[in-house]
Structure formats: structure tokens, C-alpha cells
Amino acid sequence: MAHPKPALSAPLSPLQLELLKLYSTEMTTAELHELKRELARYFAGKAIAAADQVWDERGLSNEDMDAFLDG
């Protein structure tokens, strides 16, 4: 008995479509790992930039972070 295909709750975003195209190409395991590292590096950089912006907007210091981590 064939399983029904799940319905998509929303259309795929342009990013998702591009990633599907990229992942459909033939890649070695090493290339796939490299691609995953690059994507992780990209998104980590975006997260760090956003955190830096909040840090600057709030005028936080290293002492503020130490107090946050301690408490």
C-alpha cells in the first residue's frame, strides 16, 4: 500500500528551492560536509552580527555579560 504524500503547509521559499537544486547535484561526502560547514558559518555570522547590534544598542559591557553568565 502506497503512503500518501504529506501536503505542504506553505510554498517553499526561494532559499529552500535553491538548496533543493544545490543538494540534487552529485556531491561527495566530503563536499557535502564542506557545504554544511559553509552554511553554518554563514548563519553563525548573521547571528553574531545581530547579537553585536543588540549589544551596541543596549550599551552592554563585558561586566554585564559576566553578571549574566554568573546569575
C-alpha positions as CSV (number, residue, x, y, z in Angstrom):
1,M,0.0,0.0,0.0
2,A,1.4,3.4,-1.0
3,H,1.7,6.1,1.6
4,P,0.0,9.4,0.7
5,K,2.3,12.3,0.2
6,P,2.1,14.9,3.0
7,A,0.7,18.2,1.9
8,L,2.9,21.2,2.2
9,S,1.6,23.8,4.7
10,A,3.2,26.6,2.8
11,P,5.0,27.0,-0.5
12,L,8.8,26.6,-0.5
13,S,10.8,29.8,0.0
14,P,13.3,30.9,-2.7
15,L,16.1,29.8,-0.3
16,Q,14.6,26.3,0.1
17,L,14.2,26.0,-3.7
18,E,17.8,26.9,-4.3
19,L,19.0,24.5,-1.6
20,L,17.0,21.7,-3.2
21,K,18.6,22.4,-6.6
22,L,22.1,22.5,-4.9
23,Y,21.5,19.3,-3.0
24,S,20.3,17.5,-6.1
25,T,23.7,17.7,-7.7
26,E,26.2,14.9,-7.3
27,M,28.5,15.6,-4.4
28,T,31.0,13.6,-2.5
29,T,30.5,13.1,1.3
30,A,33.5,15.5,1.8
31,E,31.9,18.2,-0.4
32,L,28.6,17.8,1.4
33,H,30.3,18.3,4.8
34,E,32.1,21.3,3.4
35,L,28.9,22.8,2.2
36,K,27.2,22.3,5.5
37,R,30.2,23.9,7.3
38,E,29.9,26.9,5.0
39,L,26.2,27.3,5.5
40,A,26.7,27.0,9.3
41,R,29.5,29.6,9.1
42,Y,27.2,32.0,7.1
43,F,24.3,31.7,9.5
44,A,26.5,31.9,12.6
45,G,28.0,35.1,11.2
46,K,24.4,36.5,10.7
47,A,23.6,35.6,14.3
48,I,26.7,37.2,15.7
49,A,26.1,40.4,13.8
50,A,22.5,40.5,15.2
51,A,23.8,39.9,18.7
52,D,26.5,42.6,18.3
53,Q,23.8,45.1,17.2
54,V,21.7,44.3,20.3
55,W,24.9,44.6,22.4
56,D,25.7,48.0,21.0
57,E,22.1,49.3,21.2
58,R,21.9,48.4,24.8
59,G,25.4,49.7,25.7
60,L,26.4,46.4,27.2
61,S,29.8,45.7,28.6
62,N,31.9,42.6,29.4
63,E,31.0,43.1,33.1
64,D,27.3,42.9,32.1
65,M,27.9,39.6,30.3
66,D,29.9,38.2,33.3
67,A,27.0,39.1,35.6
68,F,24.5,37.5,33.2
69,L,26.6,34.3,33.0
70,D,27.1,34.2,36.8
71,G,23.5,34.6,37.7
